[in-house]
Amino acid sequence: MSPSERQPWIVVGIGFVVLACSFAARSILGLTMPSLEADLGWSRSLISTGAAVALVVMAIVAPIVGNLVDRFGARLMLSIGLGMIGLGMVGAAVMTEPWQFFLLFGLLAGIGFGTAANHVVSTVVSRRFERNRGLAVGAATSGSTGGQLIVMPVLAFMLAAFDWRWAYLGLAATCFVLIPLVWTASRPAPAGITTVGIGGRLGSGLEPLGVRLRELARDRTFMLLFAGFFICGITTTGVIETHLLPYAAACGFPPLEGATAYGLLSAFNVAGMVLAGLLTDRMHRPLLLGIIYILRGFTFIVLMQIVDDLPLLIIFAVAFGLVDYSTLVVTAHIVASHIGVRKMGLAMGILSSSHSIGGAIGAFAAGYLFDLFAQYDWVWIASILLAILAGFLSFGIKESDERRGRWIGRRRVAPAMGHA
């Protein structure tokens, strides 16, 4: 494999590692929530509000970062994002007051979460690939959960053996170590190619921001993706990332069992994203996206039955993992073909913003309902209905003319070959 052929896959690997670190830092709040309640005397709704603040900050930051990626590439943005997460984790390790939590985790780390993020990595990878684009995006963005397969059980061990503050410091150290790796291992795209890599530029000749925003607002496909991704945020980031481990603890599972199930969920998340990438390259993408959303809704029925039943918790982790972040892979592929890679950074940034806003609403509402009713049943029922709604919204997206023409051509060729 020549250096020019190897470079796009280096981009995929870098994206995987960055997302593994970023998402582990986001998920640590759910793991340490009981410790924060016991050690600092904070309520679950207060901690959930801190998570919601981070998601709101991510929602604000994502379109700005996406626009910067369209103009300047992603190497600098990913390095800054890792640095902000690292500083936020260091601060969170020594916090004692709620305002410090909101400032350090919610604001500072939240900026990092919105910068070293899925929408940046999926945009960069999509611009580097035309053939096997779905597989490449799926492999890179699977770092958002794949890295947690090892990280979350390690953090749970640190939590049990030492203190929750050491878990935050360990994540901070990992972020700081990754920054020089990202900066030195990635380089601008070779001269003469039109797509951009992790350090490349695409800003010349780009339409003004206002023009691109108006075009997106008038695009029916984009608006349907926007609504679906908002619901996606509620049913993943909002209620599962923030509340699955506290819910498992309330159901009688010790921290290590809950964290192991979460790690298993992350493992099957990797499988789900790679499988979605393969299927995205081969089948009707809006149909695939809708099916994933609806299947996700059904997994919440299993979640409602897991009390004191470890095998059922494992079944949920496997099932939900397969249909969790796989929606991102299909969505990014549709954006690349329907909206175009030149505007993809901004488009994916806005979609990520809608996802974060949904996640913030889901995280806060779940914490509030738990404090109000001391159970999560209404949260899971709402998640079922919303996921099914997202599925039907996805069915309303039209497949691209190029893909439809390709399938029509295949159907015409196949009978002719058989008849001959």
N, C-alpha and C positions, 0 to 999 in steps of 0.2 A: 504494500500500500504506500503510495507516494505521500510526501508531506501535505500536499494540497488536499488529498483524499482523507488524510488522517486528522487534519485540523477540525473539521466539523464534528467529529466524534470526540475530540478533546473538549470542545465546547459543551457537548452533551454531558461528559463526565464532570466538568466544572460546575455546570448547572445542578447536577444531582447532589454534589457535596455541599454547595451553598444552601440549597433548599433543605437538606437534611439538618443542618445546623439551625437555620432560621425557624423551621417548624418545631424542632425540639424545644427551642426557647419559648415558643408560643404555647406549647402543650404542657410545659412544666407547671403552669398555674393550676391546672386541674389536678395534677398529682400532689401538689403541696397544699391544696386548699384546706384539708382537715388540719394540717400542721399550723397554717396561718391562723385558723380559727382558734386553736388551742393555745398557741404561743402568744399571739398578739391580741386575742379577744375580739377579733373582727367577725361580723356576721357574714353569712354566705352571700347575701344580697350586696353587701359592700364590696366583697371580693369580685363578685360577678360584674359589678359596676366598673371596677378597674379593668377587667377584661373587655368590657364594652367600650370603655374609653380608648383602649388600644385599637380596637376594631374601627372606631370612628376616625381616629387619626390615620389608620391605614386607608380608609375610604377617601380621606382628603388628599393624602399623599399619592395614591396610586395613579390618578390621571396625570398629575404633574410629572411624576417619574416616567410614565409611559411616553409623554410628549418629549422629555429629555432623551429617552432612548431612541425615539425616531430621529432626533437631530444629531446626537453625539455618540450613540452606541452605549453599551452596558457595562464595560469593565469598571469604570470609575463609580458608577451607581451601585454596583454590587459590592465593591470594596467599602464605600461609605455606609451602605446598609449593614454590613457585618460589624463595622466599627460602632455604629449606633446601638445595635443589639448588645454588643459586648459591654458598652458603657452602661446600658440600662440594666443588664444582669448584675454588674458589680454594684450598682446603686441599690438594686432590689435586695441584694444579700445583706445590706447593713441597714435597711429601712426599719423604722419603728412606729411611724405615724401614717395614717391614711393618706395625707396630702403627699407624702414622699412616694407612696405606692402609685398614686395617680400620675405624679410627675415622672418618676423613673421608669416604671413598667408601662403605664398607659401612654405617656407622651414620647419619651425618649426611645424606649424600645419599640413603641408603636411605629415611629418613623422608620426605624430599621426594618420592621416586619413588612412595611409597605414598599420598601426599596429593594431588599433582597427577597424577591417575591416570585410567585409562580408566573405572573403576567409578564415579568421581565424575561425570565428564562424561556417561556414558551414563545415569546416574540423573537428572541435571538435565534433559537433553534429553528423556528419556522422559516426564517430568512436564509438559513444555511442549507435547507433541504427542500427539494421538490419531490423526488422519488423517496419513498419511505418516510415522508414527513410525519405521518401519524406515529410510526414506531419511534422515531427520534424524539418527538415531543413527549410521548408517553414514557420513554426511558429517562429523559432528563427530569421531567416534573415528578416522577415517582420518588425522587429524593425527598419530596415534601413529606412523605410518610415512610419511605424505605429506611432512612437513617434512624428512625425512631425504633425500628425492630431491635436494635442493640441499645440505643441511647436510653429509652424509657426504663427497661429493667435495671440498667446501671444506675440511673437516677433513683429508682425505687430502693436499690440496695444502699446507696449513699444516704438516703432519707432514713432508712431503718438503722443503719450502723452509726451514722454520725449526726448530721443536722441538716435541715432544709436549706440553710444558708450556703453550705458547701456545694449543694447541687447547682445553685445559681452561679457560684464562682467557677465551677467546672465548665459550665456552658460559656461563660465569658471568656475563659482562657482559650477554648476551642475556636471561638469567633476570631479572636486576635491572631491566632496562629494561621487561620485560613486566609487572612487578608493578603500577605505577601505571596501566597500560593496563587490566588486568583489573579493578582496583578502580573506576576511573572510568567505564569503558564499560559495566559491568554494573550493574543496579539491581534492587531487589526487584520481585516480580511485582505488577501493578496490583491495587488493592483489589477484592475481590469475586470473584476467580477462585480456583478450588480447587487448581489445580496450581501448582508453584513454579518460578521461574526460577533463574538462577545466584545471585541474592542473596536469594531468597524463603525463607519458613519453612513448615514443615509439622508442627511439633512438637506443637501443641495436640491433646489427645485421643489421643496416641500411646500404645499399650500399653507396659507396662514391658518393659525389655530382656529379662529372663528369660522372659517370656511369648512374645515374638517369637522368641527362640532355640529354645524348645521347639516352637513351631509349625513352624519351618523344619526342625528335626531329624525331625519326623514326616511331612514332605512328601516323597512319593516322587519327584516331578518335581525338586525341589530337590536331593535326594541324587544322582540320576542326572546332573544338571548339574554338581554338585560333583565327581563322579568324572571326568567327561569333561573338565572344565576343569583338573583336576590333571594329566591326561595332556597336555592342550593346553600347559600350562606347560613340561613336559619337552621337548616336540617343537618349541617355538618359542623362548621365552625362554632355556631351558636350553641347548639344543644349537646352535641357529641364531644367535641374537643374540650369544652369547658365543663360539662356535667356528667359525662359517662363514668369517670372514676369516682366522683362523689356519690353518684347513684349506686355504683357497684358496692361501695362501702356501706351505704344505707341498706343494701340488700343482704349484708352479712359477709361480704368477701373481704379478706384482709388485703392490705396495700399491694403485696407482692403478687397475689392472684389477679387483682384488678389490673396492675401494670403489665403482667404477662399477657392477659387477654388483649390489652391495648396494643402491645407489641405484635401479637398475632394479627390483630386487625390491620396494623401497619404493613405486615408482610403480605397479606392478601390485597392490600391496597396497591402495592407494587405490581402484583400479578394482574389486578384489575386494570391498572393504567396501561401496562404493556399490552394486555389483551385488547383493551379499547383502541390503542394505537394501531394494532394489526387489523382490527375490524374496520376502523375508520378509513384505512387505505383501500378497503375492499367492498364496503356495503353502503346502503342509503344512510347518510349520517343523521339527518333529523329523526328518522325512525329509531336508530340506535340510541340517540340521546334521550328520546322520550321513554324508551324501554328501561334505560338505566334509572331514570328518575322514579318510574313507577315501581320497579323492583326495590329501590331504596325504601319507598313508603312501606312496603310489606315487611321489611326487616324490623321496623319498629313494633310490629305485632309480637315478634319473638322477644324483643327487648322488654316488653311489658310482663313477660312470664318468667324472668330469670331468677326470681328470689330463691336464694339458697340452692341453686341448681347450676353448678359449675359447667357441666357439659352444654347446657343451654346458653350460657354466657359465651362459651367458645363458639357455638354455632352462630350466634349473633355476630361475633367478631369476624368470623370468616365471611358471612354473607354481606355484612355491611362494608367490609373492606373491599370486596369486589365491585361495589357500586358507589363508593365514596368519591374520591377525587378523579375517577375515570371520566366524569362529566367535563372536566377541564380539557382533557385531550381532544374530545370531540368538538367542544366549543372553539378551541383554538384553531382547529382544522377548518371549521366552517368560516371563522373570521378571515383566515388567510385566503380562502377562495372567493368568498362573497364580498369582502370589504377590501382586501388587498394587503400585502405585506408592508407597503409604504405607510399606511395609516394604522398598522396593527398595534404598534406600541400604545398609541392613544386609545384605540378601541379596547384593547385588553386591559388597559389601565382603568377605564371607566367601568368595564364589566367587573374587574376586581373590586372597584369601589362599591358597586351594588352588592357584591358578595359580602364585603366587610360590613356594610350597613345592615344587611340581613343577619349576619352573624352577631353584630352588636345587639340587635333587637332580640334575637333568640337567646343569647347569653343572659341578658338582663331579665327578660320575661321568665325564663326558666328559674333563675334564682329567686325572683320575686314570688312566683307561684309556689316554689318549694317552701319559702318562709311563710307563705300564707296558708298552705294546705298540708305541709309536711309530707308531701309525696309528689311524684313526677308524672302521674298518669295523664293529666290534661296536656302536658307538654308533648308526650308521645302521640296522643290522639291528634293534636294539631299538626304534628310533623307528618303523620300518615296522609292527612288530607292535602297538605301543602305540596308534598312530593308528587302526589298524583296530579295535582293541578299543573305543576311544572312539566310533567310528562306530556300532558295534552297541549300545553303551550308550544312545546318543542315539535309536536306533530304538525303545527301550523307553519313551520319553516319549509320553504321550497328548496329542493336540491338544486345545485348549480346546473346550468345548461351543459357544461363540459362533462360532468359526471353522468347526467342523463343520456347524453349522446354516446358516451362510452359503453353504457349498459345496452342501449339499443343496438349498437354495432355488434356487441357480443351475441345478443339474441339472434341477430340476423345471420351471423357467421355460423353459429352452432348448428342450426337445422341444415344449412347447406352442406356442412362437413358431414353430418350424419347421413344425409340423403346420398351423397357421393359414395 
